[in-house]
Amino acid sequence: MKLFSLFNSIEFGEQIAKELNIPLSMHEEREFEDGEHKIRSMENVRNEEVFVIHSLYSDGMQSVNDKLCRLLFFIGALKDASAKNVTAVVPYLCYARKDRKTKSRDPITTRYIAQLFEAVGTDRIITMDVHNIQAFQNSFRCSTENLEAKKIFADYLAPLISNENVVIVSPDIGGIKRAEQFQQSLQKRMERNIPLAFMEKYRSQGVVSGSILLGEVKDKTAIIVDDLISTGTTIARTATACKKAGAKKIFALATHGIFTGNPDEVFGKEMLQQIIITNTIPPFRLNNTKTKEKVTVLNAATLFAETIKRINEGGSITALLND
């Protein structure tokens, strides 16, 4: 087995390598004067099971398009070098939110991303808490694995709220399934039933509306569950509704913390006790903000490492996710 991590995801890659007790394989990334680039393996990959780690989010050095292009070119080069199988390990998958047409002539970028990965010969893709699991699985013809952060969140929260009256809140009806899955994980650890609530939500041209909260949150600890935080308005409006309905404490869970816009303005009110995310995207945009004090980052590398190990050894991913 060969394990590569592109340089802009090297910290996450090193954590996975440490969990697997193997070194990262060597590769070269070269920049050219005109903005083009080249990436190649410095090791023989013929007939090898190869895993390439790269999380596809924009940062101060590379755009999401830069990162996507580099990953695709590297996978193509590995296939040309006769790698047996190449698995793209993508903790955060870009362009996955646009999974259907909501206006005439809209793009369906989830499907286009799948076609790009398949065009360069990707044999399998591993990601975490993709926005729409059905669209993700239906778009790819190669093997797919969607990991879930529910166990990571439940392990962290269960001892923290063991004596509290808890309710799980989905910020919209489309996220109820995700909230239910987390509910089951938390119930298993706390050994008691936990109710669900959800918010009314409508989105048009980037504007979110709807203010009805369905479910009882009064005098309870409300745990808002979502797949990502971008501008934060969805989480903030849900927290506001929970506070108005009498929630005692409010936590927000989101696998991917993107944090665009002005987080201090969005999360400035004293509504949320904690914002809990994973390290699929480092919260670099929160540097020099007060919001950073509320954010707890949990490590997802262990789950990715165990998934890679089971794929390489023929183990069960289903058993891992349902454990």
NURORO-914327 format. One line per 2 residues: their letters; for each residue x, y, z of C-alpha. Coordinates in Angstrom, 1 decimal. Example, Ala and Ser with C-alpha at 12.3 -4.5 7.8 and 13.67 -1.06 7.14 Angstrom:
<pts>
as) 12.3,-4.5,7.8 | 13.7,-1.1,7.1
</pts>
This chain:
<pts>
mk) 0.0,0.0,0.0 | 1.1,3.5,-0.8
lf) -0.2,6.6,1.0 | 0.2,10.0,-0.5
sl) -0.9,13.4,0.8 | -0.7,16.5,-1.3
fn) 1.2,19.3,0.4 | -1.9,21.5,1.2
si) -3.4,18.6,3.1 | -0.1,17.4,4.7
ef) -1.1,17.8,8.3 | -4.2,15.7,7.9
ge) -2.2,13.2,5.9 | 0.5,12.9,8.5
qi) -2.2,12.2,11.2 | -3.6,9.4,9.1
ak) -0.1,8.0,8.4 | 0.6,8.0,12.1
el) -2.6,6.1,12.9 | -1.6,3.5,10.2
ni) 2.0,3.4,11.5 | 3.3,3.9,7.9
pl) 5.2,6.8,6.3 | 3.7,9.0,3.7
sm) 5.0,8.1,0.3 | 7.2,10.7,-1.4
he) 6.0,12.9,-4.2 | 7.0,16.1,-6.0
er) 4.9,19.2,-6.6 | 6.4,21.7,-9.0
ef) 5.1,25.2,-9.9 | 5.8,26.8,-13.3
ed) 6.2,30.5,-14.0 | 2.9,30.6,-16.0
ge) 0.8,29.2,-13.1 | 0.8,25.6,-14.4
hk) 2.1,22.8,-12.2 | 3.2,19.2,-12.1
ir) 2.8,16.5,-9.5 | 4.4,13.1,-9.7
sm) 5.2,10.1,-7.4 | 8.8,9.7,-6.4
en) 8.2,6.0,-5.7 | 7.3,3.0,-7.8
vr) 3.5,2.4,-7.6 | 3.2,-0.5,-10.1
ne) 0.5,-2.9,-9.0 | 0.1,-1.1,-5.7
ev) -3.0,-0.1,-3.8 | -2.7,3.7,-3.7
fv) -4.5,6.2,-1.4 | -4.2,10.0,-2.1
ih) -5.3,12.4,0.6 | -6.5,15.9,-0.3
sl) -9.3,18.0,1.2 | -10.9,20.2,-1.4
ys) -11.6,23.6,0.1 | -10.2,27.1,-0.8
dg) -7.6,28.7,1.4 | -5.1,31.5,1.2
mq) -2.8,29.6,-1.0 | -5.0,27.6,-3.4
sv) -8.5,27.9,-4.6 | -10.8,24.9,-4.6
nd) -10.3,24.7,-8.4 | -6.6,24.6,-8.0
kl) -6.8,21.8,-5.5 | -9.2,19.8,-7.5
cr) -7.1,20.1,-10.7 | -3.9,19.0,-8.8
ll) -5.6,16.0,-7.3 | -7.1,14.9,-10.6
ff) -3.8,15.2,-12.5 | -2.0,13.3,-9.8
ig) -4.5,10.4,-9.9 | -4.1,10.3,-13.7
al) -0.4,10.2,-13.3 | -0.6,7.3,-10.8
kd) -2.9,5.3,-13.1 | -0.5,5.9,-16.0
as) 2.3,4.6,-13.7 | 0.4,1.3,-13.4
ak) -1.0,1.7,-9.9 | -3.4,-1.2,-9.3
nv) -6.1,0.9,-7.7 | -6.2,4.6,-6.7
ta) -8.5,5.8,-4.0 | -9.1,9.5,-3.6
vv) -9.4,10.3,0.1 | -11.2,13.6,0.1
py) -12.3,14.7,3.7 | -14.3,17.6,2.3
lc) -15.7,17.1,-1.2 | -16.1,20.3,-3.2
ya) -19.1,21.2,-5.4 | -21.3,18.6,-3.6
rk) -24.0,21.1,-2.5 | -25.4,21.6,-6.0
dr) -27.0,18.2,-6.5 | -30.2,19.0,-8.4
kt) -31.7,21.7,-10.7 | -33.5,24.3,-8.7
ks) -33.8,26.8,-11.6 | -33.9,26.3,-15.4
rd) -30.5,25.4,-16.9 | -28.9,24.9,-13.5
pi) -25.7,22.9,-13.4 | -25.6,19.6,-11.4
tt) -22.1,19.9,-10.1 | -22.2,16.7,-8.0
ry) -22.5,14.7,-11.2 | -19.8,16.7,-13.0
ia) -17.3,16.2,-10.2 | -18.0,12.4,-10.4
ql) -17.3,12.4,-14.1 | -14.0,14.2,-13.6
fe) -12.8,11.8,-11.0 | -13.8,8.8,-13.2
av) -12.3,10.3,-16.3 | -8.8,10.2,-14.8
gt) -9.3,6.6,-13.6 | -10.2,7.0,-9.9
dr) -11.2,3.5,-8.6 | -12.7,4.7,-5.3
ii) -13.5,7.9,-3.4 | -13.8,8.3,0.3
tm) -15.3,11.4,1.8 | -17.1,12.4,5.0
dv) -20.7,13.6,5.5 | -21.3,14.6,1.9
hn) -24.2,17.1,1.6 | -26.6,14.7,-0.1
iq) -25.7,11.0,0.2 | -28.2,9.8,-2.4
af) -27.0,12.3,-5.0 | -23.4,11.4,-4.2
qn) -23.9,7.6,-4.5 | -26.0,8.0,-7.7
sf) -23.5,10.3,-9.4 | -20.4,8.1,-9.1
rc) -20.0,4.8,-11.0 | -16.8,4.0,-9.1
st) -16.9,2.7,-5.5 | -17.8,5.3,-2.9
en) -17.5,5.5,0.9 | -19.2,8.2,2.8
le) -17.9,8.3,6.4 | -20.0,9.9,9.2
ak) -18.9,12.1,12.0 | -21.8,11.0,14.3
ki) -19.7,8.7,16.4 | -16.9,11.3,16.8
fa) -19.5,13.9,18.0 | -21.4,11.4,20.2
dy) -18.2,10.2,22.0 | -17.3,13.8,22.7
la) -20.7,15.1,23.8 | -22.1,12.1,25.8
pl) -20.0,12.6,29.0 | -20.3,16.4,28.6
is) -24.2,16.4,28.8 | -24.7,13.1,30.7
ne) -27.0,14.7,33.3 | -28.9,17.1,31.0
nv) -32.3,17.0,29.4 | -31.3,16.9,25.7
vi) -33.1,17.5,22.3 | -31.5,17.0,18.9
vs) -32.4,19.8,16.4 | -32.2,19.7,12.6
pd) -31.9,23.1,11.0 | -34.2,22.0,8.2
ig) -36.4,19.1,7.2 | -33.8,17.9,4.7
gi) -31.4,17.2,7.5 | -33.7,15.1,9.6
kr) -32.1,11.8,8.5 | -28.6,13.1,9.6
ae) -30.1,14.3,12.9 | -31.7,10.9,13.4
qf) -28.4,9.1,12.8 | -26.7,11.2,15.4
qq) -29.7,10.7,17.8 | -29.2,7.0,17.6
sl) -25.5,7.2,18.3 | -26.0,9.5,21.3
qk) -28.9,7.4,22.7 | -26.7,4.4,22.6
rm) -24.0,6.1,24.6 | -26.4,7.8,27.1
er) -28.7,4.8,27.3 | -31.9,6.8,27.2
ni) -34.3,8.2,24.6 | -33.6,11.6,23.1
pl) -36.3,13.6,21.2 | -36.0,15.4,17.9
af) -37.0,18.8,16.7 | -36.5,20.7,13.4
me) -36.7,24.1,11.8 | -38.8,25.4,8.9
ky) -36.4,26.6,6.2 | -36.7,28.0,2.7
rs) -33.9,29.2,0.5 | -34.2,31.4,-2.6
qg) -31.4,33.3,-4.4 | -29.2,32.8,-1.3
vv) -31.8,34.2,1.1 | -32.9,31.9,3.9
sg) -36.4,32.3,5.5 | -38.7,30.4,7.8
si) -39.0,30.7,11.5 | -41.2,27.9,12.8
ll) -39.6,25.4,15.2 | -41.3,22.1,15.5
ge) -40.6,20.2,18.6 | -40.2,20.9,22.3
vk) -36.9,22.5,23.4 | -37.9,24.5,26.5
dk) -35.6,23.9,29.5 | -33.5,21.5,27.4
ta) -30.0,21.4,26.0 | -30.5,21.8,22.3
ii) -27.9,20.2,20.0 | -28.1,21.5,16.4
vd) -26.8,19.0,13.8 | -25.7,19.9,10.3
dl) -23.2,18.8,7.7 | -21.4,22.1,7.4
is) -21.2,25.7,8.5 | -20.5,28.2,5.6
tg) -21.8,31.7,6.4 | -23.3,30.4,9.6
tt) -26.8,31.9,9.1 | -28.6,28.5,9.1
ia) -27.1,27.6,12.5 | -27.6,31.1,13.9
rt) -31.3,31.3,13.0 | -31.9,27.8,14.5
at) -30.0,28.8,17.7 | -32.1,32.0,17.9
ac) -35.3,30.0,17.5 | -34.2,27.5,20.2
kk) -33.3,30.4,22.6 | -36.7,32.1,22.1
ag) -38.4,28.7,22.7 | -36.7,28.4,26.1
ak) -33.6,26.2,25.5 | -31.2,26.3,28.5
ki) -28.1,25.5,26.5 | -27.4,25.3,22.7
fa) -24.6,23.4,21.0 | -23.9,23.3,17.2
la) -22.4,20.3,15.5 | -21.1,20.5,11.9
th) -18.6,18.2,10.3 | -17.1,20.8,8.0
gi) -16.4,24.3,9.3 | -15.9,26.5,6.3
ft) -16.7,29.8,8.1 | -17.0,32.3,5.3
gn) -18.4,35.8,5.8 | -18.3,37.5,9.2
pd) -18.5,34.8,11.9 | -18.2,37.3,14.8
ev) -21.3,39.1,13.5 | -23.3,35.9,12.9
fg) -22.3,34.2,16.1 | -21.8,37.3,18.2
ke) -24.9,36.9,20.4 | -24.5,34.7,23.5
ml) -26.6,31.9,22.2 | -24.2,29.0,21.5
qq) -22.2,27.4,24.2 | -20.0,25.5,21.7
ii) -19.6,25.1,18.0 | -18.1,21.6,17.4
it) -16.5,20.7,14.1 | -14.0,18.2,12.8
nt) -10.6,18.9,11.2 | -11.7,18.0,7.6
ip) -11.2,21.8,7.1 | -8.9,23.6,9.5
pf) -10.8,26.7,10.9 | -8.2,29.1,9.6
rl) -10.8,31.8,8.8 | -11.5,32.1,12.5
nn) -8.0,33.4,13.3 | -8.3,36.8,15.1
tk) -12.0,36.3,15.7 | -13.9,36.0,19.0
tk) -15.8,33.1,17.5 | -12.7,30.9,17.6
ek) -13.1,30.7,21.4 | -16.4,28.9,21.0
vt) -15.1,26.3,18.5 | -13.9,22.8,19.4
vl) -12.2,20.8,16.7 | -12.4,17.0,16.8
na) -10.0,14.7,15.0 | -11.5,12.7,12.1
at) -8.1,11.3,10.9 | -8.5,8.2,13.1
lf) -11.8,7.2,11.3 | -10.2,7.8,7.9
ae) -7.2,5.7,8.8 | -9.3,2.8,10.0
ti) -11.3,3.0,6.8 | -8.1,2.9,4.7
kr) -6.9,-0.1,6.7 | -10.1,-2.0,6.3
in) -10.2,-1.4,2.5 | -6.6,-2.5,2.2
eg) -7.2,-5.6,4.3 | -10.7,-6.5,3.1
gs) -12.5,-5.5,6.3 | -16.1,-4.2,6.6
it) -16.7,-0.4,6.4 | -20.4,-1.0,7.3
al) -19.4,-2.5,10.6 | -17.0,0.4,11.3
ln) -19.7,3.0,10.7 | -22.4,1.1,12.7
d) -20.0,0.3,15.6
</pts>
